[in-house]
Amino acid sequence: MITWIYRLIVLLVSIFVVVNLVSKEKIKDQANAVIVLIPLLLRLLMIK
């Protein structure tokens, strides 16, 4: 049960990061969002 809640929270944060990624125009800000997104996706898939 806790694992599903954890995954749901990570998914929600990932969605917010993707929305932020799409809304930014500067390449620097987009790169920063991608750097944040990669570990979140790995955690969502339960890959260390």
C-alpha positions in Angstrom: 0.0 0.0 0.0 2.8 2.4 0.9 4.5 1.6 -2.4 1.5 2.6 -4.4 1.2 5.9 -2.5 4.9 6.6 -3.0 4.5 5.9 -6.8 1.4 8.1 -7.0 3.3 11.0 -5.3 6.3 10.5 -7.6 4.0 10.4 -10.6 2.3 13.6 -9.6 5.6 15.4 -9.1 6.8 14.1 -12.5 3.7 15.5 -14.2 4.4 18.9 -12.6 8.0 18.8 -13.8 6.9 17.8 -17.4 4.4 20.7 -17.4 7.2 23.0 -16.2 9.5 21.6 -18.9 7.0 22.3 -21.7 6.2 25.8 -20.4 9.8 27.0 -20.3 11.4 28.6 -23.3 15.0 28.8 -22.3 17.1 25.7 -23.1 18.9 26.0 -19.7 15.6 25.7 -17.8 14.5 22.8 -20.0 17.8 21.0 -19.3 17.3 21.6 -15.6 13.8 20.1 -15.7 15.1 17.0 -17.6 17.8 16.5 -15.0 15.2 16.5 -12.3 12.8 14.3 -14.3 15.3 11.4 -14.9 15.6 10.3 -11.3 11.9 10.7 -10.8 11.1 8.4 -13.7 13.6 5.9 -12.4 12.0 5.9 -9.0 8.6 5.6 -10.6 9.8 2.4 -12.4 11.5 1.3 -9.1 14.9 1.3 -10.7 17.8 2.5 -8.6 
